[in-house]
Amino acid sequence: MSLSLRYDKVTNKLDDILKAGGLDFSGDRSFKKATGRIGVTYNPLSSFGLYASWGTGFLPPGTEELVNNPYAFSGFNMNLVPATSSGEEIGGRGSIGDSFVYDLALFHLATNNDFGRYRVTWRPLETFYGNVGKSNRYGLETYLAWYPGKPLALRLAYTYSRFKYDRIETFEAGTVYKGTWLPNSPEHQAYLDAEYRLASRIYAGASLEVMSRWFIDGTNKVPVDGYQLFHVRLGYKFGIGGMPSELILSGRNIFGKEYIAFTEPDPDGNSYQPAPTAEWSIGLRMGLGGKD
């Protein structure tokens, strides 16, 4: 069994040097909260184990959120409060024989006072932040590995995410949405990898990365297409002065697919962040001790 406790106190201080109109908006805002996590692991067999945990979270507003104040031209936004969360996870992991490994987990996270961006008509060029809603997030995480023969390894990671708002206020004339998806939260993510050892020191690998579509904001009016990317790598293991070393040539998105890496709800309209196309790199790893 495990237990962890944490206490946070975050203080922001502002000195109003301008004092426009003779008003002094100097001040500070402090946010404090105790959080914790409790977990249990049970291994009835050497090849099988179960685990479960429950915990709470605390996320205070940052400096940028506080100083963008829609109620005055200086000072902190005094209406912002921290976002809080509580969640559970339960899962099992183990192996079957010498060739199959697995890890499966179910999780849930409930949040309150999630942050969001918005604008107001009387200050149209500025972006402000507010506590816009609460959410429930359910999901499944899986990892499977199969080693059918000594030179070959196959691995699969898959995540199902059902991240939805219970209620979200968009500040569009007080419009409230219910049951919409969280921004930048694809429902399905998968990563399939294969690696083959060509010789005792040389290996080659290939990976397929898959992402389903998602939405740019809590209204779910505009979706972003999912994508599939293909990656490759070639590695050579050797030793330098008794230090285990590895030289790796890798290529990411080798077919040069154009896609959106992530989105964020931005009132400026700059919600789409494109990713690079084909990327190639050479890496060198060096360790201390061990064998060549």
KALINHU-V432819 format. One record per residue. RES is the residue in one letter. PHI is phi in whole degrees, 0 to 359 (none if undefined). PSI is psi in radians with two decimals (* if undefined). D_LAST is the distance of its C-alpha to the last C-alpha in Angstrom with 1 decimal. Layout:
((RES PHI PSI D_LAST) (RES PHI PSI D_LAST))
This chain:
((M none 2.64 38.8) (S 221 2.58 38.0) (L 218 2.29 40.4) (S 228 2.45 39.9) (L 234 2.56 42.7) (R 214 2.50 42.8) (Y 232 2.23 45.7) (D 243 2.44 45.8) (K 223 1.96 48.4) (V 246 2.14 48.1) (T 243 2.29 50.8) (N 246 2.33 51.7) (K 236 2.41 54.3) (L 231 2.28 56.4) (D 251 2.00 58.7) (D 274 1.70 61.4) (I 278 -0.53 62.3) (L 291 -0.80 64.3) (K 51 0.94 66.7) (A 297 2.35 68.3) (G 67 0.31 71.9) (G 78 0.12 71.9) (L 262 2.36 69.6) (D 251 1.96 66.7) (F 261 0.33 63.9) (S 299 2.62 61.6) (G 168 -3.04 60.1) (D 215 2.78 57.0) (R 225 2.27 55.6) (S 241 2.49 53.6) (F 231 2.27 51.8) (K 218 2.54 50.8) (K 192 2.57 49.8) (A 261 2.36 48.0) (T 229 2.91 45.6) (G 198 3.02 43.5) (R 210 2.39 41.4) (I 232 2.42 41.6) (G 216 2.74 39.3) (V 220 2.45 39.0) (T 233 2.36 36.3) (Y 227 2.16 37.2) (N 242 1.53 34.9) (P 291 -0.41 37.3) (L 229 2.76 34.5) (S 292 -0.35 30.8) (S 252 0.18 30.4) (F 208 2.38 33.0) (G 214 2.67 33.9) (L 241 2.63 36.6) (Y 212 2.66 36.8) (A 208 2.65 39.6) (S 205 2.76 40.3) (W 219 2.44 43.1) (G 204 2.95 43.1) (T 237 2.76 45.1) (G 224 2.85 44.3) (F 210 2.16 46.0) (L 227 1.79 45.8) (P 284 2.75 48.3) (P 295 2.52 49.4) (G 277 3.09 47.6) (T 300 -0.75 49.3) (E 298 -0.72 49.9) (E 296 -0.68 51.6) (L 287 -0.74 53.8) (V 281 -0.29 55.0) (N 276 1.60 56.0) (N 256 1.96 59.3) (P 284 -0.16 61.7) (Y 261 -0.16 64.6) (A 199 2.90 64.8) (F 272 0.17 63.6) (S 204 3.14 61.8) (G 80 3.06 60.5) (F 273 2.68 58.2) (N 284 1.83 58.6) (M 279 -0.09 60.0) (N 269 -0.19 60.0) (L 285 2.39 56.2) (V 234 2.80 54.8) (P 294 2.65 51.3) (A 274 2.48 49.8) (T 232 2.81 49.0) (S 207 2.78 47.2) (S 214 2.50 46.7) (G 205 2.82 44.5) (E 230 2.71 43.2) (E 215 2.44 40.2) (I 219 2.42 39.9) (G 197 3.10 37.2) (G 216 2.60 35.3) (R 217 2.70 31.7) (G 173 -2.88 30.2) (S 218 2.68 28.8) (I 239 1.94 30.5) (G 65 -2.64 28.9) (D 259 0.06 25.2) (S 239 -0.11 25.5) (F 226 2.29 27.5) (V 231 2.47 27.1) (Y 216 2.72 29.9) (D 209 2.08 31.2) (L 234 2.37 34.8) (A 215 2.44 36.8) (L 252 2.45 40.3) (F 219 2.75 41.2) (H 215 2.43 44.3) (L 221 2.18 45.0) (A 251 2.29 48.6) (T 237 2.68 49.1) (N 229 2.56 52.3) (N 62 0.72 53.4) (D 302 2.58 50.7) (F 273 2.66 50.8) (G 206 2.80 52.1) (R 261 2.63 53.2) (Y 200 2.99 56.8) (R 228 2.80 59.5) (V 236 2.62 63.2) (T 293 -0.52 66.0) (W 277 -0.13 67.3) (R 220 1.23 64.0) (P 289 -0.25 62.5) (L 262 0.07 59.9) (E 245 2.63 58.0) (T 251 2.31 55.6) (F 239 2.92 56.1) (Y 231 2.50 54.3) (G 214 2.90 55.8) (N 277 1.89 55.1) (V 257 -0.29 55.7) (G 177 -2.94 55.1) (K 222 2.76 53.2) (S 220 2.83 50.8) (N 234 2.26 49.5) (R 234 2.04 46.0) (Y 246 2.64 44.9) (G 193 2.97 41.7) (L 226 2.29 39.3) (E 240 2.34 35.5) (T 225 2.56 33.4) (Y 221 2.19 29.8) (L 232 2.41 29.1) (A 224 2.35 26.0) (W 229 2.26 26.1) (Y 241 1.40 23.5) (P 293 -0.47 25.8) (G 209 2.81 23.2) (K 303 -0.66 19.5) (P 277 -0.17 18.8) (L 242 2.40 21.3) (A 225 2.29 21.6) (L 239 2.33 24.9) (R 224 2.52 25.8) (L 222 2.25 29.1) (A 239 2.29 30.3) (Y 221 2.42 34.1) (T 229 2.23 36.4) (Y 255 2.25 40.2) (S 231 2.10 42.0) (R 247 1.46 45.8) (F 256 1.83 46.3) (K 229 2.58 50.0) (Y 283 2.37 52.5) (D 290 -0.69 55.3) (R 200 2.36 57.2) (I 219 2.34 56.6) (E 255 2.19 59.1) (T 264 -0.08 58.6) (F 66 0.22 61.3) (E 273 1.47 62.9) (A 57 0.59 66.4) (G 73 0.37 64.9) (T 294 2.33 63.6) (V 243 2.31 61.7) (Y 246 2.55 59.3) (K 231 2.42 58.4) (G 72 0.39 55.6) (T 267 2.77 53.8) (W 284 2.59 50.0) (L 293 2.59 48.0) (P 299 2.59 47.0) (N 56 0.66 43.6) (S 232 1.46 43.0) (P 296 2.54 42.2) (E 287 -0.59 43.1) (H 233 2.35 40.2) (Q 222 2.37 36.5) (A 216 2.61 33.9) (Y 219 2.02 30.3) (L 248 2.26 29.1) (D 226 2.44 25.5) (A 230 2.39 24.0) (E 225 2.37 20.5) (Y 230 2.27 19.6) (R 272 1.93 16.4) (L 285 -0.59 17.4) (A 208 -3.11 14.6) (S 298 -0.48 11.4) (R 242 -0.04 9.7) (I 239 2.33 13.1) (Y 221 2.75 15.5) (A 228 2.55 19.0) (G 217 2.74 21.1) (A 216 2.54 24.8) (S 223 2.58 26.8) (L 239 2.16 30.5) (E 248 2.24 32.0) (V 233 2.36 35.7) (M 223 2.30 38.1) (S 276 3.04 41.8) (R 290 2.86 44.6) (W 212 -3.12 45.6) (F 242 2.66 48.4) (I 275 -0.35 48.7) (D 208 3.09 51.0) (G 289 -0.17 52.8) (T 283 -0.38 55.7) (N 61 0.48 53.6) (K 281 -0.54 55.8) (V 236 1.99 53.1) (P 269 2.84 50.0) (V 239 2.31 46.8) (D 296 2.55 45.4) (G 285 -3.08 42.1) (Y 205 2.89 39.4) (Q 228 2.24 36.6) (L 237 2.59 33.5) (F 240 2.26 30.9) (H 235 2.66 27.3) (V 222 2.83 24.4) (R 204 2.68 20.7) (L 221 2.22 18.1) (G 233 2.63 14.4) (Y 226 2.16 11.5) (K 259 2.37 7.8) (F 205 -3.09 5.7) (G 231 2.52 4.4) (I 233 1.90 7.6) (G 57 0.66 8.7) (G 84 -0.01 6.1) (M 265 2.17 6.3) (P 294 2.23 4.6) (S 227 2.83 7.2) (E 210 2.27 9.7) (L 251 2.22 12.9) (I 232 2.23 15.9) (L 253 2.14 19.4) (S 227 2.59 21.8) (G 230 2.27 25.6) (R 247 2.37 28.0) (N 52 0.96 31.5) (I 293 -0.33 31.0) (F 269 0.08 34.6) (G 67 0.64 36.0) (K 291 2.37 38.0) (E 270 2.22 40.3) (Y 205 2.89 40.5) (I 267 2.13 41.3) (A 286 -0.78 38.3) (F 201 2.86 40.5) (T 231 2.83 44.1) (E 210 2.47 46.0) (P 292 1.86 49.8) (D 236 2.02 51.0) (P 300 -0.36 54.7) (D 290 -0.25 54.1) (G 91 -0.06 53.2) (N 270 1.03 49.6) (S 274 -0.28 48.2) (Y 255 2.17 45.8) (Q 248 1.74 42.3) (P 289 2.63 41.0) (A 261 2.80 37.3) (P 293 2.73 35.6) (T 279 -2.32 35.5) (A 297 2.34 32.4) (E 235 2.34 29.5) (W 235 2.45 26.4) (S 211 2.71 23.5) (I 238 2.25 20.1) (G 233 2.62 17.6) (L 233 2.15 14.4) (R 250 2.40 12.4) (M 225 2.34 10.4) (G 246 2.98 9.6) (L 247 2.23 10.3) (G 80 -3.02 8.9) (G 79 -2.91 6.9) (K 249 2.78 3.8) (D 297 * 0.0))
